[in-house]
Amino acid sequence: MRNLRKFWRLPNDLPTLGIVALAGSIIWTLLGCLIAALADQLHLFIPQWIRVQASFAMIAAIYLGLLPFTSALADRLAPMLKPRASPKRVFQPPNRLRFRTPIVLAIFIVGTVTTTQLGFAVPKPTLYFMWATCGVICLLAGFATWHVVEVLTVAGRIKGLPVEVFRYAPSETRSLKHIASYFTFFGIAMTCGYAFALAGTLLADWQGDPTFVRFVQLLWPLVYVPTCLFVVTYPHVAIHGLIRREKDRLITLYQQQINRILTQDEALSNEAIERVNSLASLIERIEKTPNYAITFPIALSTIATYAVNLGSLLIPKEALASWVQHRFFLP
């Protein structure tokens, strides 16, 4: 039983979780092909499946929906905490856990109802499978949305964490860069999931009420664009505040040491002068270090997240759908 439980345990490394998501999407797609083939509807199912970007949306949904059940965030948070402190208590405080079920259910119900009412261009029983696909994706999107709350909770509490920074350059603290990269990664992963969902709503040949279809196409960008941008921005602002606080603390500490040397050694021996000069140089070095824990991949991912989200919100939906259709040679 222990080996079976270990077998079903979700992987904590992000690439392996991606393989799980890819495998899950392939299995679900093959199931849909089987159902459609048995009903002699495969020629209708495949074009619709491609147009709604269902395989890609399922990969993103599985990946993002399972992410909060792994210890990926906790593993990156643990080096920043005191020994024996629980990382999960930082982003899963008891007073917020009660909101998890309402958030997941709200996204699941609203998402499933809106997407199933768009009107898939396939008959039953393939239509039932498309509805089930909407339900599964929206349920996983609910868990992904809850993880947004966890990420923002960590960002909001990070300034109060007992972080042991690299004194020579606080922004180069390894644990801070690891948590910053996770924030950025989650933001761009959310953006990919949102982009596939948006492309699906724009490209599909919907049979539902055109007014309702247009409403759904406008609704989800208004929900997820601000969410993705906030997820990728607010944590870096919080980390900036933490780094700035630690820099000010270290500079004050070293200034006090200089004052102490100057007070105790009025004659200023050569050793005292060298000590003061070293501390002054260190203060200048610390002040010149960056105030953000940013690497080139983090910066590039942040720029890409902003470009995709703002582009999807500002570019006319008809022009965006036409570009995607011609760019990827969709049927």
N, C-alpha and C positions, 0 to 999 in steps of 0.2 A: 504493500500500500504506500509506503514511503517513497519507493522508486516511481510509482505511478504519479504521486503528487509532484515529485520533482520533475517528471517528464512534462506535465501540463503547466508547470510554472512558466510565466512569461519571461522572455529574455530581458535583461536590464540594459544591454548595449543596443544602441539605436540602429546600427546596420542590420543586426539579426532581427530586430522587430520589423524592419522594412521587408525582409525576406518573408516573414510570417504574413505581413499584410499583402504582399504580392501573391503568395500561395493561396491565401483566403479569397482574394479577388478572382484568381483563375478558377478555383473550385466553384465559386458562386456563378461565374460566367458559364462554365461547362454545364452546371445544373440547369441554367436557363436555356441553353441550347438543347439540352435533352428534352426538357418539357415542351419547347417549341417544336422540336422534331417529331415527337410523339403525336402532337396535335396537327402536324403538317403545316406549321406556321413559321418555319425557320426563315423563309425568304422575307417575312415581315418583321421578325424579331431582330435579326442581325442589323439591318439599317437603323432601326429605332434604337437599339442598344449602343451603336456607335455614335449616333447623333446626340444622345443624352449623356455621353461621356461616362457611362455607368461603370465600366471597368476601372477607369482612373479615379472616379469619385469613390468607388468602393475601397481602392487601395488607400486613399487618403483618410477615409472614414475609419477603416480598421486600425490604421497606424495611429491616428490622433485619438481615437476612442479607447485604445488599449494603453496609451502612454500613461495616463494617470494611475493605472494599476501596476506599473513597474516602479522600481526604485531609482529611476534615472535622475529625477530631480533631487531626491533625498541623498543620493550618492555624491552629487555635486555640492550639496549644501553641508554635508557632514564635516568636511575639513574646516569649515568656517566656525564651527561650534565648539564649545567646551567638551572635554571628555565625558562620555556617558549621557550627553544631552541628546534628546530625540529630535532628529530633523523634521519628522512628520508633524510634530506639535507646532512647528513654525508655520507651515502652510496648511495644516488641518486642525486649527484650534477648535475645541468642542463647541464654542458658540457659533461657528460657521458651518459645521457639518450638517446642521439641521436644514440648511438651504440646498444641500446637494440634490436630494430627491425632487423638490419642486422645480429646480432649474433643469434637470435632466428630462423630467416629464413634460415641462413646458416646451422645450425644443423638440422633443419627440412628437408630441401631439400637434403642435402648430406646423412643424415641418412636414409631417406625414399627410395631414389634411390638405395643406396647400399644394403639395407636389402631386398627390393622387388625383386632385381635381383639375389638373392642367389638361388631362385628356390624352392618354397614350394612344398612338395609332396602331394598336394591335388588338385582336379579339381575345376573348377568353379561350382557354385558361392561361395563355401567356400574359394576359392583362393582370391576372392575379399575382403572377410572379413579379411583374413590374411594380405592383403595389407593395409586395413584400420587400422588394429591393429598397423602395423609398422608406419603408418602416425601419429596416435594419440600418440604413445610412443615417437617418434622422436620430435613431437611438444612440448610435455611436457619436454623432455630432453633439448630442446632449452631454455625454461624458467629456468630450473635448472642450465644450464650453465651460464645464465645471473646472477643468484643468486651467482654463484662463483665470478663474477665480483664485486657484491655488498659486499660480505664477504671480499674479498681482499682489496676493497676500505676502508672499516672500519678498517682493520688491518693496512693499510698504513697511515691512519690519526689518529690512536689511540694515538700516542705519543703526538699529539698536542691538545688532548682533556683536558678540565679542570677537571681532575678526583680528587675527594676528597678521598685520600687514608687513610687507617688505619695507623696512624703514628707509632704505636708500631711495626707493621709488615705489610708493604705495600703489600706483596704477599697474605696476608689474607683478603684483601679488597673484600667484598662480591660481589660488582658489577663487579670487574675484574674476579672473579671466574665464575660468571654467563655467561659473554660474552665468556670466554675461553671454558666453557663447550659447548656453542652453536657452536663455531668453530669446536671443536672436533666431536660433534654430526653430524654436517653437513658433515664433511669429511668422517666419517664412513658410513653415509647414502648414500653418493655418491658412496662409495666403494661397498656397497651392490647392488645398482642399476647397476653399471658397472659389478659386478660379475655375476649377473643373465643374463645380456645381453651377456657377454662373454660365459657363459655356454650354452646359447641358440645357439650361432653361432657354438660352438664346437660339440654339441650333435645331432643336427638335421641332417636328411638324405637329404641333399641339392641336387637338380636336376640341378643346374646351372653349369657354367664353373668352373672346379676345381681350375684353376689358380686364377679366380676372388674370389672364396670362400676363398682361402688361403690368398689373399690380404686383404679381409675384416677382417678375423680373426687376422691378424697382425696389421691392421690399428688402430682399436679402442683402443687396449692396449697402443699403442704409443701416443694416444691422451689423454686418461683418467687416465692412471697411473701417469704421471707427474702432471696432474691436481689435482688428489686426494691427492697426497703427498704434493704438494705445498699448498693446502687448509688447510691441517692439520699441516703444519710446519710453514709457514710464519707468521700466526697470533700469534703463541706462541713466535716467535722471536721478534715480535713487542711488545708484552706484556712484555717480558723480558727487552726490552729497556726502556719501560715506568716505570717498577718497579725499574730498576737500576737508572734511572734519579731521581725518587722520593726519593730513599734511599740516593743518593748523596746530594740531596737538603736538606733533613732532617738532615743528619749528619753535613753538613756545617752550617745549622741553629743552631744546638745545640753546635757545636764547637765555633761559634761566641758568644753564650750566656756564655760559659765557659770563653772565653777571656774577655768578658765584666765584669764578676764577678771578675776575677783576676785583672783586671785593676782598677776597682772602689774600691775594698776592699783589699788594700795591706796588711792589718793586718790579713786578712782571719779569720773572726769569725767562730765559730762552725757552725752557720747556713749557712755561705758561703761555708764552707768545705763540709757539707752535700749536699748542692745544686750542687756543682761541682762533687762530687762522684756520685750523682744520674744521672746527665747528662752524665757522662762518662760511667756509666753502661748502660744507655739507648742507647748511641752510639754503644757500643759493642753488645748489643742485636739486634739492627737494622741491623748491619753489618752481623750478623750471620744468619739472616732470609733468606729463599730461594729467588732466583731471578725470579722464575716462579710461576704463579698462577695455580698450578697443584694439583689435588686430585687423589686418587687411580683410580676411574673410568675414569678420563681423561687420565691418563698414560696407563691404560689397553686398552682403545679404540685406542689410538695413536699407540701402539705396534701392535694391531690387524690390523689396517689400513695399516701399513707398511708391515706386513707379507702377507696379502692378495694381495696387489698390486705388491710387488716385486716378490712374488711367481708366480702370473699369468704372469708376464713378463719374468721370467727366466726359469721356468719349461717348457719343451717341450709341445706343445699344444696337441699332440697325447697322451702323458702320462697323462696330466691333464684331458683330456676328458674321458680316460679310467677309471681313479680314480673316477671321479664324477659319471660316469654311474654305476659302480659297488658299489660305496658307497651308492647311493640312489636308487638302484634297478630300474633303468629306463628301459623302454621297448626298 
